[in-house]
Amino acid sequence: MNLNVVLRHELHALINRASADQLFTALHSPQSPIRDRFIKFLALSYADWLSTQNDIDDDDIKKEWKHALRMQPNGFAFNMINNQGDDYKADKSSADKPYTTSASLDTSEPNKSANLNGNHPSNVVVSNALGNGAGDSGMNGLNGNSHQLQLNEKMPMEGFKRLYTESEGELSQKLKQIITNDQHYNELIKSISPTDYNQSIMNDPDNNLLDQITGSNDTGSDKSNDISTPISIEQENMRKYFELLSADQQQLLKSKLPLLSDITTLDKRNEILIKKLQLCATTFDFLTTNPLELKGIEKKKQMLTEILEYIARYSWYNEQILERCIKTISGNLFRALPRSGKNPDVEDEPFEDPAWAHLQLIYDLTLRLVINTDVDKKTMKKYLEGEFVDNVIELFASEDPREREYLKTILHRIYGRFMPLRALIRQSIANCCYRTIYEQYTVNFDYHDDIIDYNNALIHNNGDYELDKTTFKYDNPNAIQKKVLKRMDKRYYQNSIRNENGIAEFLEIFCSIIHGFSIPVKKEHKDFLRNVLVPLHKCRKLEKFHEQLVACCVQFVFKDPSVAPVILGGLLKFWPIQSPTKEEMFIAEVVNVVNAMINHKNGFSWPENREICLSVIDTLVECMKSHHHSVAERALLVWGEDAIEILIDLDKKTIWPKIVEAFLDNKNHWNESLRECNEEAMDVFKVRDPQTFNRIREEYERKQKQTMSTAGGPSQQNQNSQNDAARQEAQQRRMEKWKKIKAMAQQKNASK
């Protein structure tokens, strides 16, 4: 993707997360990502446009661009390195003269004007709107009667510096140097957001400065007497920051609760603990630039740390505190999960949630509650069952692997300690797996299927409107009142598809659950295998959880070998013909399942499993002859496995001819390295039973000679003609199908 497009998207995302005051501050901060991307975007946009203008003089472009932006003679007011060049003759027309307001003219302060305009003498004074709030009148004064400045320098574009380069690192370095070395910018930063005052606010544990800003300590009479008391610019800015906070965030900032360890009475300690838990239910934006919100984030972190230490060291349990803990946990954890916006297949670094500093403490609190033996099980079950457990399972879709690890530990502890919740947890996990398996195929529907969409219980209007089939015509879809149906946006469905995150953790939990199954395995567990674990093999991103899925299937076979045909049948049903990578994974899983089935402690019954085993052998033989060399090589290595050797020796008369013929066919494979691997595997295979191997090879060579001798006969000609007729018929069917698809597409376009 073009770097300019990337910057535009990043800039758009950053602006959407910020308020007006936050944007104002961020655009004047050298460490701000918004300012950095904004200047890069402008520079790259100008560079891209300039590269396409071959017939226009570069100096003219600079002059026109400068006039369009109403820039001062010194450009961006950055202290640039002056470049040498030819003298520039200024045009006397009004188009080359920058404008200013009549309200800003002041002949009594020429020195101040010179300082603000790059040390060029003029009669203009630019008021510091950021310092005294007088900028509105200055902007309103821009009109047709405004005075014009004369350009007194020879080269008004002298010092103009291009801000684009091929190297992204070099561009960032140049931008940072230009911004941080600018005198006017540094003065602006000092006047708007002085770091000393911000630091004093952050390091004020008693909130004395915050009380002065918000006036929380003032009585009614004091306020009436101090109305005219002036406040500093810093205090006014901080008051605006405070007003941007929510009521809960303001309450947390202004709270002055004692430490739990300093309270002697138990009732008072529990009361303060409940208040702190209530305050900790407040959430914050960790991408904010608001200094007061940053202070609130730090204060909440200190509260959570104190609560965790208290719960770990003291006896605290009562139902009121437990209820408050559950509400605090729910308020922090059950949220809209953030998305990284990156392609996980390309990015190596995992996504990290910005709010992890708080989330980790909340997860520690949850885990302590679950494993605490002082908490009554029945009381705890009342707060966990239902919505709480369902929401915990939904959080497994998080992109942060640290969060998924905590969730796996917590859910496993809940499953092991609270037996009545086990069926609920298994069903909720199954529902998440169903969404991962089937939504990717059913949600991305096309709006051309309007008939099916409208007749299926009408999910868009809750069934209040039914389709009148007598008046509906397929060639006129506009006959339906779509406003009545209230069709949902297709993008909503696409964004609601559950990804593969969390499936690996679910399978790890379930693998340990399978290990504890009693024998014989219950029917509901076998149904889970058939309906959930086997269909997971057809997911597009199987590689994310295939290792855990194989472990579950093998563990099932060790518990009950009668489920092996179900697993092998599912693998054959969902065999990935068009995906070599998945095909190699399937081959490895087949070997593991067969190994568990053959080496089971209760023995292996060939008559009961003969049919499925022959189907598996046929599939592996086809993989041997695959045109993809990796698949064929992986299939060749299968015949050296101990379990496979035992399996193929159970019926040599049926299985060996298929394998030997595949070995002989692979001598003509297009890949040279595969031919060498085939020779080695065939030599190893031949050693096991040379007589049988030689007999099959002689039979194979005799058939080949017969085929060559009859290749030019009339029977071969008849067969060729039949093959040509079949190809023509298949091509005709294909053309008819494409005509139907084209007609459907035209009909869809006409209905828009």
N, C-alpha and C positions, 0 to 999 in steps of 0.2 A: 504494500500500500504506500502511496505517496506520503512523505513525511509531513507535507502541508496538511493533508487530510487528517492524519493522526493527531497533529497539534490542534486542529479545529475541533475534533471530537473530544479531546482531553480538556480543552478550554471550555467547551459547552458543558461537560460533566462537572467541572470545578465551579462554574458560575451557578449552576442549578443548586448546589449545596450551600451557597453562601447568601447572606442577607446583603442589603444595600450598604450598611455600615462596614460589614466585614469585607466586601469588595473594595470599598474606598480605602480601607487600611491596607489590604493585601496588595493593591496596585502601587503602593508607595513603600513596600517592604522588599529589600534585596533578597530575602530568603523565601519569598512567596512563590509558590508554583504557578499561581495565576499570572503574576507579572512576568515571570520567566517565559511561560508559554505564549503569552500575549505578544511580547516583543519578538519572540521567534516567529510567530505566525505572521506578523506584519513584515518582518524582514524577508521571510521566504516567499510571501505573496508578491512583494515587490520584485524580488529576484526572478521569480517565475514569469511575471509579466514582462519584465525588461528583456528577458532572453528571447522573447518572441518578436520584439520590435527591432528588426534589423535596419529599417530605413529611417529611424528617428534618431536624432542626435541625443546623446546621453545628457548633455547639459540642459537641453530644452525639456527633457523629461523631468529632471530634478526641479527646474524652475516651475513647471506646471503643477507638479505634485505639491511643491511647497505652497504655491498660491491656493490650491484647492483645500489644503489643511489649515489655511490662515496662520502659517507658522511665523515665528519671529525670525529676524535675519540670521540668528545663529542656530537655526534648525531646532533640534530637540532640547536645546539648552544644556546639552552635555559638553563637558570640556574635552573636545576631540583633539587629536594630533593633527596639526595643520598640514595639509598636503600642498605640495608645490604644483603650480600649473599656470596657464596663461591667464592674463587679466580678463575679468568679466565686465562687459559693458552693460550697465543696467538700463533697462528700457524705461522710458519716461512715462509710459502709459500707466493708467491706474491699475491695470491687471497685475503689475509687478510690485505693487506697494501693499504691504500688510496693513490690516485694519486694526483699530482699537476703539475704545469707547470714549465718548466725550466726558463721561463721568470720571474717567480715570486720568484726565489731563491735569497736570499740576506743574506750573512753571516755577514754583518756589522750591522744588526738590529735584533738581537735575541730577545730583549725584546718585540718589537712590534709583532713579530711572536707569542710569548707566549700569548700575550693578545688576539690575534685573534683566537687562537685555544684552548680556554678554560683553559688558564694558564698552558698548557703543553709545556715544552721546545722543541723547534725544530728549524730548520734552514730555515723555510719558512716564507715569508712575503706575505700576501694577499693584493694586492693593492685595494684601495677604488675606485672601478669603478664607483660607483654612485656619488662620489664627484668630480672626475676630468675627467670622461669620458674615462678612459684608460682601460675599461673592454674588449674591442674588441680584443686587442692584446693578453690579457691574455687567452681568450677563444680559440683563434687560436693556442695558443702554446700547446694545449693538444694533444700529439702524443705519439708514441711508445717509443721515447727516453727520455721521461720525467723522472725526478728523483723520487725516492720513499722515503716515510717517514717511519721511524721505530716507532712502537708503544712503548712508554716508560712507559705507565701505566700498572698496573696489570690487571685491569678490564675496558676494553674500553667501555663496555656497562653499566658501573655503572652510575646511574642517569637516565637511560632510563625509561620513565614513560608511562604506557598505558593511552590513551586518550579516552577510551570508557567506558560507564557505562549504566545502564538501565534507568537512569533518564536524560531526556533532559536538565532540568534546571541545574543539577549538572555538566553535561558535559560543558555547556556554561560557567558556573562559573569557572571551571578549566581552560578552554581555555583562558578566559579573564585574569585570574591571571597569567598564564604562559606568555602570550604575553606582557602584560603591565609591568611585573617585569623584563623583559629581558634587560640587559644593552646594548647589541649590537643592539638590535632593537631600543631602545631609541636614541642611537647615530645616527642610520641610519635615523630616522625620523627627527632629528634636521638638518641633512645635506641635506635632500631632500626637505622637505616642512616645513620650519620654520613657526610656527603659527604667530609669531610677524609680519613677512613681509606680510603674507596673510591678517592679520587683518588691517595692515596699508593700504593695497590696498583697502579693503572693506570700510574703514573709510576715504577715500580720495574723498570728494565731488567735488573738482576742477579737478580731474583726472591728477594731476601733476605727480604722480608716473607712471601712465599709459602712459603719454606722454613720459616719459623717457624711458620706456620699448619699446614702438613702434617707437620712434624717430619721432613722428608727428610734433614736434616743430622745428626740425632741418632743416636748409636750405641746398641747394645743396653744397655750399662751406664749411659749417660746417661739413657736412658728410665726405667730402674728407679729411678734416684736422683731424677728430676724428675717422678714420677707425681703428687705432691701439689702441684706448682707450679701456682698458679692462673693462668687465662688470662682475658683481658678478654672482654666481651660481643661486641665487634667481631670479635675473632679467632674466637670460637665461631661467629658467624654466617658468617664467611668460610669456615670449615672445612665448614660445612653446604653452602655454595654449591659448594665444591670437590668434595664427595662426590656432588653431583648431576651432575657431568660424567662423560662416558664415559672409558674407559681411554686411548683415543687422544687425547682432548682434554686429559686430565691430563698425558700425556706431552709434548704440544706445549707446554703452559704451563711445564712444569718444565725444558724443554730449554735448554741453554746452549752453543750452537754458535757458533764464531767466524765472522767474515765471510769470504766466499770470496776477497775481494781481499787479505786479510791472510795467506793461506796461500801459502807459496813453492813447496812441492813439488807436482808434478802429481798423484801418487798420492793424497796426503792431501787435495788439493782435490777430486778426484773422489769420494773417500770421503765427505767432508762434503756434497758436492752430492747424492749418493744419499740420505744421511740426511735432508737438508732436503726432498727430493722426497717421501720416504716420510712425513714429518710433514705435508706439504701435502696429502696424500690425506685428511686428517681434514676432516670437514664440520661445520658449525655451524648453529644456528638463529638467524637474523638478527632474529627477533622476540622474542628472549629479554630478560629483565630481570636476568639473572644477571651481576653485574659481572665475574666471572672469565671467563665465556664471551665477554663483550664484549672483554676483554683478549686472549683467544685469537684472536678474529676479527682484531684489529689486528695481532697478532704474525704470523699466517699471511699477512696482506696484505704485511707487510714482507718476509717470506721469499720470496714469489712475485715481488715487485718485484726483489729482489736476484738471483734465479735468472734472470729475463728479461734483466737487464742483463749478467749473466755470459755467457749463451748468445749474446747479440748481439755481444759484444766479443771473446770468446776462442774458441779452437778446443777443443771439448769432446768431440767425437764418439767414443763407443765403444758397443758394443751393449748393455752392461749399463746405461749411463745412459739409452739410448733406451728400453729395456724399462721402466725405472722411470718415465720420463716418460709412456709410454703408460698405465701403471697409475694414475699420479696423475691424468692427464686423464680416464680412464674413471671413477675414483672420484668426481670432482667433477661431471662433465657428465651422465653417464648416471644419471638420477634420475627420480623421479616429478615431473612438471612441475606447478608451482603454478598454481592457477586464480584468477582475479580475483574471481569471484563476481558480476561486474557484467554488465549487458547491453551488449555491444559496439555494438548498434544505437542505444543511447541515450547511453552515455557517450562524450564527445568525447576525453578524455585516454586515451592508450594505457596498457596495464598495464605496470608495471615490476617485475621480479623483485627481491625484497628482497636476494637474495644476489648481485646483479650486481657488487658491488665485488670479489668473488672470481672470479666467472665470467668477467668481462672479462679478467682476467689469465690465466686458464686458456685462454681462446680465443686470446689473443695467443701463449701458449706453443705451442698446437697449430698455429697458422699458421706460426710460425717453424720448427717441425719439418718441416712439409710443404714449405715453399719452400727449406729449407736444402740447398744443393747438396753439402755435405760428407757428407751422409747417403747411404749406399749405397741405390740404388733397390730392389734385390732384398730387402735386409734390411728396409727400410721397408715394402715390399709385404707381407712376411710378417706384420707386426703390424697392418696396416690392413685387409687383406681379411677378408671374413666378418663377424664380429660387430661389429667396430668401425665399419665403414662403415654397416651396417644401423642401428646405434644412433644414429649421427650423423644419418641421414636421418629417424629417428623424432623427433629433437629439433626438427624443423621445425614440429611441432605446438605449439611454445611460443607463448604469448600476448604475449611481450615482443618487439617488432619489432627491438630492438637485437641480441638473440640470433639472430634469423633472418637478419639481415644478415651477421653473422659466419659463420654456418653456410653461407650461400650462397657467400661468398668461399672458405671452406675446401674445400667440396665441389667447387667449380669448379676449384680448384687441383689437388685430388686427381685429378679427371677428366682434366685436361690433362696431368698429369705421368706418371700410371701407366696406361698403355694397357691392360694386362690386367684392370684393374678397371672398365673402361668398361661392359661388358655387365652386370656385377653392379650398377653404380650405376643404369643405365637400368631394369633390372628392379625394383630396390627402389623407385625413384621411381614406376614403374607400379603397384606394389602399394599404395603410399600413395594414389595417385589412385583406384584401384579401391575402396578402403575409403571414400574421401570420396564417390564416386559412388553406390555401391550399398548401403552399410550403412544409410543414412538411410531406405531403403525396405524392407530385409529384416530389420533387427534389431528394429524396433518391432513385433514380431509379437504377436498376441493369443493368450492361452492357450486360447482356444476351439479352436484348430487342434491339439488334442492328438494326433490320429491321425497327422497329417503329422509332428509333432514326434517322436513315439515311433518311427515307422517309418524315419526318415532316419538310419540308422546309429547312432542313439542316442548322440549326442555327450555326453549327461549321464552315461552309465555305461560309456563306452568299448566299447560293444557286448557287454558281458557278459550282458545280459539282452535277450531277444527277445520281442516281443509275440505272444501266442497269439491269432491272429485268430478261432479257433473259439469261444473263451470270451469275447472282447471284444464288448461291445454298445455302440453309439454313444450310446444313450440312458442308459447307466449308466457314465459314465467312472470312477466310483469303483472299478470292478472291477480296475483296474490298480494294482499295488503301487507307489505313487509313492515310497515310502521306498527301494525297491530302485533306482529310476531316478535318485534324487538330483538332482532338477531344480534347475538353477541359477536364481538370482534374476533376475527380469526387469530389475531396476534395474542389475545388473552390465552387461548388454548395452547398456542405454541410456547408461550413463556411459562405455562403451568405444568409442562411436562417434567416429570421427576427425572433427574439425572442418575447416574450410576454411583454417586457418592453415598457411602454408608452401606452398600450391599456387602462389601468385603467384611465390614465389622459385624453385620447381621450374621453372616455365614460363620464367622469365628465364634460368635455366641452359640449359634445352633450346633456347631461341631462339638462343643463341650456338652451341650444338652443331649445330643445323640449318644455320647459316651455313657450317659447315665440312664439310658432307656432300659427298661426291664424286658426280659425275653419271655414269651414272644412279643414282638413289637406291635403296638396297638394299630388299629386300622387308620385312625386319624393321623398318625405319624407317617404311615405309608402314603396316605392321600397328600400330605404336605410334600413328600418326595416327588410324587407323580405330577402334582399341579403347580409346584413352585420351583423346586430345585432343578428338575429336568428342563422346563421351559426357559430357565435362566440361560441355558446354553445358546439360545438364539439371539441374545442381546448383541448389539453392534459393538460395544466396547467390552467384550468378554475378558480381555486381557487385564482389566482392572481388578477382577475378583476371581479369576479362573483358578488360581492356586487354592483359595479357600473353598471354592465349589468342589474341586476334586477331592479335597480332604473330607468334606461332608459326605460325598457319594461313597467313597471308600469306607468311611466309618459306618455308613448304613449297611454296606455289604458285610462287614465284619460282624455286625449285630445280627443281621438276618440275610443269608445268602439268597433267599428267594426273591429279593428285590433287584438282584443283578440283571435279569432280563429286562426289567423296566428301565433301568438306567441305560443299558446298551441299546435297547430299542429306541429310546429317546435320542441318543447320540446319532444313530443311523437316520432317524427321521429328520433331524436338524443339521445333517452333515453339510458343512459350508463348502460347496463345490467351487464357488467363485472367490474364496478368500484363502489363499495359501497359508497365511499366518494362523488363522483359526483352524485350518485343516491339520496343521502340525500339532496344535494344542489338543485337538480331538484324538489324534493318533496316540499321543502320550497318555491321555485319560483312559482310552480303551485298554491300553496295556496295564494301567494301574488297577482298573476294575476287574479285568480278567485275572490278574495276579491275586487280588483279594478273594476272588471266587474260587480259583483252583486251590489255593493254599488255606482254605477255611478249616478251622479245627474240627468241624463236623463232616468234612469230606466234600467231594464234588460228584454230582450225579450227571453223567454224560447224556443219558436218554432224555432227561427233563430239560436240558439246556442245549440239545444238539441243534435245533433249528436256529436259535439266535446266534450260536457260535459260528455256524456255517455262513450266516449273513455277515458277521463281523469279518471272517476270513476273506469273503468275496470283496468287501470294501477295502481291506488292506491290500489285496492283490491289485485292485484298480488304482490305488494310490501308488503302488510300485511303478505302474506304467504312466504316471502323470507326466505331462510335459513340463511342469514346474520342477526343476531339479531339486529344490529343497524338500518338497513334499515326497518326491520319489526316494531321495536319500534317507529321509526319516523313516519311510516305510520299509526300506531295506534293512535298517537296523533292528526292526521289530523282531525278525526271525531269529535273532540271537538271544532274546529274552527267555528265561527259564520257563515261565508260565506259558508262553506261546509255544515253545517246543513241546511241552507236555500236551497242550491242546491239539496241535496238528498231528501228533502221533496217535491220537485216539481213533482217527479215521484216515489212515494213509491213502487208501484207495480213492477217496473222494477229494482230499485236500491237497495232497502232494502234486498231482498233475497240474493243478491251477498255479501253484507257486513256481514249479520248475519251468513251465511255459512262459510265465512272466519274466523269470530270469533270462531265458533265451531271447525273448522279444526285446529286452532292454539292451542287448548287444548292439542294436541299431539306433539307440537313443542319440539325440542331437548333441547332448552335453558330454564332453570328453571326460570330465572329472566324474560324472555319474557312471559312465561306462566302466571306469576303473574301479569305482566303489562296488558296482554290480558284480564284477569279476571276483573281487575279494569275498563278497557275501555269498556268491554262488559256490566258491571253493569251500567255505566253511560249512555251508548247508550240505554239500555233497559228501563230506566226511561222515556225516551222521548215518547215512545209509547209501553207499556207493551203488549197490546193485539196483535198488529201486530208482535211483536218480538216472543211471545209464539206460534202464529200460524205458523210462518216460522220455528221455532225450531221443532215443532211437525212434520211438513212436511219433514224436514231434517232427523229426527230420523226414520221416516217411510221408507224413501228411503234407509237409511243405513241398516235396517233390511231386506228389499227385496234383497239388494245386497249380504248380508251375506247368505241368504237362497239359492240363486242361484249360490253361488260361486263354488260348486262342481258339478254342472250339466253339460250336454253335450255342452250347449251353451258356458259355460265358457271354456271348453276344446278347442272348435273351436276358441274362441277368443285368447287363449294362443298360439295355433299353428299359427294363423295369425300374432301374435306379434313376434314369433320366426322367421317366414319367413321375416318379415319386417326388423328385426335386421340383419339377414344374408345378405339381399340385401344391406342395408346401409353399412355394413362392406365390402362387395365386392366393392362397389363404392369407398369407402375410400382407399382400397388397390390399385385400378386402378389409383386413383389420385396420390398416393405416387409414383407409378411406373413412371408416367409421369414426376413428379418433379425430380426424380432421374435421368431419362434420360436427362432432360434439364440441370441438374448440370454437368453430365458427358460431355455433348456436350460443355458446357461453358469452362470446364477445358481443353478440347482438343483444343479449339480455342486459348488458351493463348500461 
